[in-house]
Amino acid sequence: MRKSDKPLVVFLGPAHPYRGGIASFSNRLAHEFNQHDWQSIVYTFSLQYPNFLFPGKTQYATEPERYGLEIQQAVNSINPLNWLKVGNELNRLAPDLIIVRYWLPFMAPAFGSILRLAKRNRKTKVICIADNIIPHEKRLGDAVLTQYFQSSVDGFVAMSEQVMNDLRKLNIDKPRILLSHPLFDHFGEKIDQQQAKQTLGLKAEDKVLLFFGFIRHYKGVDLLLKAMAEERVKQLGLKLIIAGEFYEEESTYFDLVKELGIKENIIFLNEFIPDEKVALLMSAADVLIQPYRHATQSGVTPLAMHFDLPMIVTNAGGLKEMVVDKVTGLVVEINSLSIAEGISEYFNRGKSSFVEALRNEKSKFSWSVMVKGLVNFFDRLH
């Protein structure tokens, strides 16, 4: 609870002990606020998703919380009585600022209700960091739920032009700013590439593509597999590591690999990648590839940048906003032929032709810049 005269910020959304990119982001940002003379408290879930609605193996991280944050596991996403309790508790706590994450309309009733109650003190301001305003997988009622949520928010932060455009499409007439997604820098430092390959059981001469993250149709892994079967790519003798948990039927992809005759070139790591393995994968790879059909932004992109790993991304949503085409990586069209052309061009040019420009670009994406942007935006809301 409030421990000093420092301004108080409450983070509302996924955080430790929950896993995933949004939780990692919340943990890191709360820590950064503490470094900037704020006090942060994190309100995360006592129940995030009922098990039957969660497609993965577990919702929980295996690693300990690393920053010594004050974390309350308080929010039950499906219990209105809990929303009343948490909202009234935040109202009494009277934080100067609540930062809430919005990525799925399923969370709108809980968050919208809690925030309405929290703001009855006429002091607390609410900023939403919007990951998705229009979800990747649309369902009936999404717009109504989002409308209910957004009316409890004072201002929106987008991390891509795609999300800014989505706010306009839904006629959300609230103050909004664009801030770049900072680099994920808490997975350790880059490892020698040959050492990383050896640890992963790869050969020193292997050329390695990496797909990183959970697997759903909109992420285009099937397009990537078809690109791997194109003759110009097959001649390169590449290894594609698909590192992430299946959030849909995995046999679809295994059958496609068999049908395309590329089994010896594909390595599936069907798991949520633990923190200690992230640096290994990013260091072993020659390039990260994101063949998405559509996207807002991706936390995988700034993760790759931290490890000086160039990217091949499709021209989907906000993906291309952090990749300077033909300078820090390549931007391709959303089809298997264009992805294959991009892979071929990348390996013909070589990783070294992208890395120096990528390192120069990294300085724009710091956590300190994110905090300063949020605080300046907060000051404008008064």
N, C-alpha and C positions, 0 to 999 in steps of 0.2 A: 504494500500500500504506500501512500505518499510519505516519503521519508525526509524531505528537505524542502527548501524554498525554490528548488529548480522547477522549471516548467515540466509538466507531466504529460507524456504521450502514452496512450494505450493502443496496442496492436490487437486487432480483432480478426481472427482467421487462423488458417493452418500454421502450426509451429511445432517445435519439439514437444512431445515424442512422436508426432506424426512425420511421415517421410514425404519426399517429393520436392520439386523445385520451388513451389510457393512457400512451403514450410521453411526450406533453407534460406530463401530470400528474407522472410520475416525475421528469422533468427539473426541473420547478418545485419539487417537494417536496424533492428532494436539495439544491437550491440553498438552500431555506429552512432545512433542517437545518444547513447550513454557516453560516448567519447566526445560528444559536442555539447556537454554540459546540460543535458536533459536527463530526466529520470524516465525510464521506459518500463512498462508492465505489459506482459503479453497475456491476452485472454484467448486461449485456444479451446479445442473441443474436449468435452467429456465423451461425446459421441459425434463423430463427423458424418459417417454414412452407416446406415444399417448394413450388416454384412451382405445381405442379398442384393444390395445395390452397388456393391464395390466389386469391380471386375478383376482386381489383382489378388495376390496371395495374402498380403497383409497390409494394413494401413500404417504400421508402426516402424519407426527406425530402429536399427540395432545399435547404433552408436550413441554414446552419452552426449548430453547437451554440453557444448564446448565453451560457452561465453559467460556462464554464471548468471543467466537471466532470471528475472522473477516471472515465472510462468504459472498462470492459473488455468487448470483444465476444468473449464466451467460451462461451456456452451454445449447444449444438446440440440442438434439441428432439427429434431422432429418433435420437441416437447414444448408447447406454448407456455406452460407453467414455468418452465425453465427460462424462457425468454423474458417473462415478467420479472423473475428473480434477478437475472443478470442485468437487465436494463435498469432496474431500480438501484442495484449495487453500483453501477457505473454512474448513475445520476448523483448518488451520494458522494462517490469518489471525486467527481467533478474534475476530470482531466482537462487540461487545456486543449488537447487534440486527441482525437481517435483516428487512427489509420486503419481502414478496413479493406480487405481484398475482395474483389468480385470476379469470379471466373465461371460461375454456373448458376442459372436461375433457381435451382433447387435450394440454394442458400438464401434466397431473397426474403422469404417469410421470417426466418429466424433473425437475420441481420437487420432487416427493415424494422422489425418490431423492437429489437433491443436498442437500436439507435434512436428511435422516436422517444423512448423512455429516458435514455441517457441524456438527451438534449433538453429535457425539461428544466434543467438547472440554468438555462439561458447563458451558459458560459462556454460549454464544450463545443468545439467545431469538429466537423467530420470531413475527412478527405478520403476518397476512395481511390486506391490504385487498381485500375481496371485491367485485368488480363484479357478477359473476353466480355464484351457487352452483348454481342450476338454470338451465341455458342457455336462451336464447330458442328455439333450434332443437334439439330433443331427439333424442338418438341412443341406440341400445342400448349399454349399458355405462357411461353417464354416472355413475350412482350409485356403481358400484364404483370408478371412477377417482377420483371426488371423495372417497370414503371413504379411499382410499389416500393422497391428498394431505393431507387434513385431519388425519390422525394424526401428521403431521410438524410441525404448527403448534401454538404455545402459546396464541395468542389471535387473535380475529377482529375486524376493524373493518368495519362496514357503513356505507354512506353513504345508506341509505334504510331505512324500516321494512319494505319489501318484502323486502330481503335478510335483515334480521333474522328475519322470518317464515320465509324459506326455510331458514335455519340450524336453526330449530326443527323444521321439517318433516322434515329429514334427520337429526334427533336428534343433531346435532353438539354435544356437551356440552363445550364449551370456553368460557373467559371471552370475552365479546364486549361491544363498546360501539358506540354510534351516534355518528358524527361527520359533520357536514355537508360536502359537496363544496365546496371553496373556489372562489372566482371565478377563472376563467382571465384573468389580467391581463397577459399577455405578448404580446398581439397589437396593442399600441399603444392610442391613445386614440380616442375618438369623433371623427368628422369631421362637419363641417356637412352636414346632410342633403341640401340642394340640390346642394352640391358633389359629394357621393358619388353622387347620382343622375346628374348630368351625366357623371361619369367612367365610369359603367356604361352610358351610352347611354340612360338613362331620361328621360322628360319631367318637368319640375318638378311638374306637377299629378298625376302618377301616384301612386296609392295602392298600397303594396307590401306583400305578404305574403312571408315568407321561410321556406322549409323548408331546413334545413341539416344535412348529414351524409350518409353513404352510404345507399343505397336498397336495402332488403330488404322482403319482404312484411310482416314484423311491425311495420314502421314506418308502415304505413297510408297511403302516398302515394296509393294508388288511392281510398281513402275521401275524401281531400282533393280529388282531382280531381273526384269525383262531387259533392262539396259546392260546388265552383266552378261546376258546371253548374246548381245550384239557382237559380230565378228571382230570389229575393231577393238572392243574391250577384251574379248576372250584372248586375243593375241598378246595382251599385256601381261597375262598370267597373274592377275591380282587376287588378293584375299580380301573378302568383304566380311567384316565382323558386324553382326547385328546384335547390339548389346542393349537388351531391355526386355521387360516382361510383356507377354502377349495380353492385351485387353480384349481380344476377340479370338475366334477359333484358329488355333495355330496350324492345324492340318492344311488350311488353305495355302499357307506359305510353304510348308514342307512339300506339299503336292506340286506346287508351282516350280520349286527348285528341281524336283525330280523330272518333271515334264520338260524343263528347259535344258537339262543335262549339265547343270553347273554345280552339282553337289560338292565337288572337291574344292571349289572356290569360295564356299560360304561357310561361315562359322556362326552358329546361333548361340548366344549366351542368354538363355531364357530365364532371366532373373532381374529383380530390382538391383541395380549395381550399387554395392556398398561403397561408402566414402573412400575406403582405403584402396579400392580397385580403380577408381576414376582416373587417378594420375597415370597408372599403368596403361590404360587404354588410350588416353589422350596422347601419351608420350610415344607409344608404339606406332600410332597411325601416321600416315603421310597426308591424309586429308579427311576432314569430317564432311559427310554428305547428308543433306536434308532435302529429300525428294517430295516435299509436302504438296498435296493438292490444294489446300488452303491453310492459312495461318494468320494469327495476329502478330505476336512476336514469340520468340523462343528463348528460354533460359539456357538452352544448349549452346546457342551462338556465343554469348559472352563467356561461357565456360570454356569453349574451344579457344577463344581469344586469349584467355588467361594463360593457356598452355602454348601460345604461339602456333596454333594449328589452323592453317588456312581451310576455307570452306567452299564447297560447291552447294549452292542453294537454288531452289526453284523460284521463279518470279511469282511467289505466292504471298499475299498480304504483306506483313512487316518484315519478313525474312531478309529481303534484299536491302533493307535500310541500314544494316550493320555490316554489309559486305560491299566493298567498292569493286565493281566488276572489272576483272582482268588486272587488279592491283593487289587487293588483299584476298581475293578468291574469285570464283566465277558464279555468275547468275545465268541459269538456263531456263528453258520453257518447261511447262508441266506435261511432259510426255517422255516416254522411254527413249526415243531416238535422240532428243535434245540432251537428256541426261547422259546418254552414252557419248555424245559428242563432247560434252563438258568433261567427262572422265578422261577421254582420250586426249583432249587439249591440255588438261592439267598435268598428266603424267609426261606428255611430250615437252612441256615447259619445265617441269620439275618444281618441287616444293620450295627450293631456295629462292626462286624468283618472286615469291609472294611474302616471305617471312619478314623481311626488313620493313616493308610498308605496313604490315600487320602490327608489328611492334610499335611503330610510330603512332598508329591509330588508337592504341590501347589507352593512352593517357586521358582520353575524353570520357572514359567510362569508369569513374571512381565512385566509391560509396560516399565519400565526402561531398562530391558534387551533387549526388542524389539528396543527401540530407539538407544541404544548403538550399537546393531548389524547393524542397518540401517546406522548409521553414519560411522561405520568402513567400511562397504561395499561401501558407497559413496566415502570415501577417497581412496579406491582401484581403483576406476574407473577413476581417474585422471592420 
